[in-house]
């Protein structure tokens, strides 16, 4: 989820935007922003450690009117950016909005706390073992260490849902083009853009708590979290441009800007990060922005609930099968303890193949129609079952054939001498470790077709 961009555009009015059904301030989102004293950039993180990490379009050197002075945001410019952001996003804040300036050490401490709230050390260890078993994470790398290294370098601003804080990083650097534009226009574009982005996240949390609050958003579907994150980031990016009076780029222009920043500069933590971070960090910004460009205020009213819905314009509202592995868990041997039940989703399936094979055909994952896995510790061994559903028998066969070719690489990554096996049954494919091979002969698990967030959340909670 990375956004590293230079934005050069003229101020523009947006006509005909649909007002949101919740939290509407009554102000026209196309109203011209107030005059700013100053202006500057952005970027973000993964999973839901903290919301809306705006990455490295970074802090300005040489801006004629910097928004940050003596370790704090200047009161006048802050008041202006809040007013313009509220007007653009059309959600009235419930109270005063402030921002705190932090250094990198303070940022890392905040991220560490957010990690602990996301998962306990024991839960994180179980989660990592599950990802290693599936081939999504290398056994010699630690999720906590790698994520902190990347986010610590990339983030220049962040909204922390648990505390409601807006944080700006004091020592971020701005691209030369952005710094030049800021100096010429006598605005601190870096800080302005970061602030508007994070203020929008705060407003989102206020108006759409069901998308953000941990007690309302289930923690057992990576695919759902990635899809919701894309909606939140896309919404913040889209209306952030309006808030600072810059012409929003088209999705194609934006994608070109984002794609040009990856896999990150040589020697950076991002460039060296495992694929699960490196190949997904831009997803909320690129795909999320494209959805927000088309749907505007409607996006968060009916957000995507799978990465398939976020990745394909023509499948934006497409239903999929949510599988229930409760019966499977109930028949686990007595010496087995469940480590993780989760959904991989189309995005992470693409990461698996892009990471462990050369130039894979996207047709391998584009027929996704749902999946669910269970990973267990059985007397010290890691065993697992992964059920996948596909749009057609042809799609299922394509995935199964491709996966069998990938199986030795998955087994090697997981430290297993025995490759995993895959069996196709109509439009389903079941993948198992050697210890759970007997599960491959069982019929597909119960499944419910879902297309909306409320239904999916209820199903996920019922199996937590």
C-alpha positions, 0 to 999 in steps of 0.5 A: 500500500504505497503512494509516492507521488508528485502532484502538479495540477490546477485548482478545479471545481467538482460538479455533480458529486452525490452527497453522502447519506451519513454525516453530510455537513450540508456544504457543497463538496464542490465549493472552492477551498479557502485560501491556504497560507502554505502546502505538501505529500503521502503514503500508507501501511498494511493490514490494520496496524494503524489507518492511513499511513501517508507515505513519503511525499515528505516534509518540505525543505525550503517552503516559504510558509512551512506549516510546521514550526517549533515542533508543532503545526501552525494554528492558522494553517491547521484551521484552514486545512481542517475547514477545507477538508471537512468541506471536501469530504462533507462530514462534520467533525464531532469535536476539535481536530488537532495534529501532533508532530513526532519524530521517527522514534516516536512513530516507531513506538506508536506503530509497535503499540498498534501492532500489539493491539492488532495481535498479541505476540502469541497470536502473531506467532500463530499467524506467521506460522500459518502464512509460512505453511501456505507459502506466503511468508519466508520462514527466516523473516519476522512479520513484526520486524519487516513491517516496522522497518518498512513503515518506519521508512515510508510513513510521513503521517498516520491516523491511529484509530485506537487513540484518535490521534493524527500524527505527522512525521517531522523529518520526512523528505519531499520530492524535489519537484514537490518542494519546488512547487511549494516554494513557487506557490508559497504553500507547504503542499507536503504537510497540507496533503498529509494532514487532509488525508489523515483528517479524512481518515478521522472523519471516516472513523466517525461516520463509518465506525463499522469499517474501522473499529476492531470490535466491529470488523472481524479479524479473521479475513485478510481479504476483507481487511485488504478490500476495506483498507483500499476503500478507506485509502482511496476515499482519503486520496480522492477527497484529499486532492479536493481539500487542497485545491489540486486537480485530481488525476485520472485513475490511469494517471494515478496508477502510472505515478504509483507504479513508478515507485515500486519496488522501492529504491535500492537499499530501502526496507521496502525493496528488500521486504518479503513479497507479501508486503512489497507487492501489496503496499500500493494496493489500497492507493492504486485500486482504492483510488480508482474505485473512489474516482468512479464512486465518490461518496458512494464508495464507503456506503457500499465498500468492497468486501473482497479484493476481487471486488476491488481489483476488477471494475466489472466485478465490483459487486460480485458475490462469492462463497464464504466457506465455514470450516467449523466441522473441519475444526471439530474433527481435528485430532486431539493433539491438534490446536488451531493456529489460524482460520482465514481467507487468502483472497485473489490479491494474496493468491496473486502474490503467492504465484508472483513470488514463487513462480516466474511470470505467472498467468493472471488467469490462475487467480482471476476466477476466484470465487471464495476460499478459506483455510485452517492451519493447526499445530499437531504435536509440533507439526504444522498441518493445514487445509485450504479450500478454494472455490472458482467461477467454473470448472475450467478456472478450478483446473487452471488453479489446481494445475498451476498450484501443483507446479508451485507445490515443491516451492511452497513445501520448501518455504515451509520446511517440509520434505513432502510437497502439498497436494491439490484435488479438484472437485467440480468448481472447488480445489482443496489443498492439504498438507501431508498430515491432513491428506485425508481431508482431500476426500471430504466433500466441500465445506458448507458455504454461503454466497455473500455480496455485502459487508453486513452479511459477511461480518455476521458469517465471520463472527459466527465462526470466530 
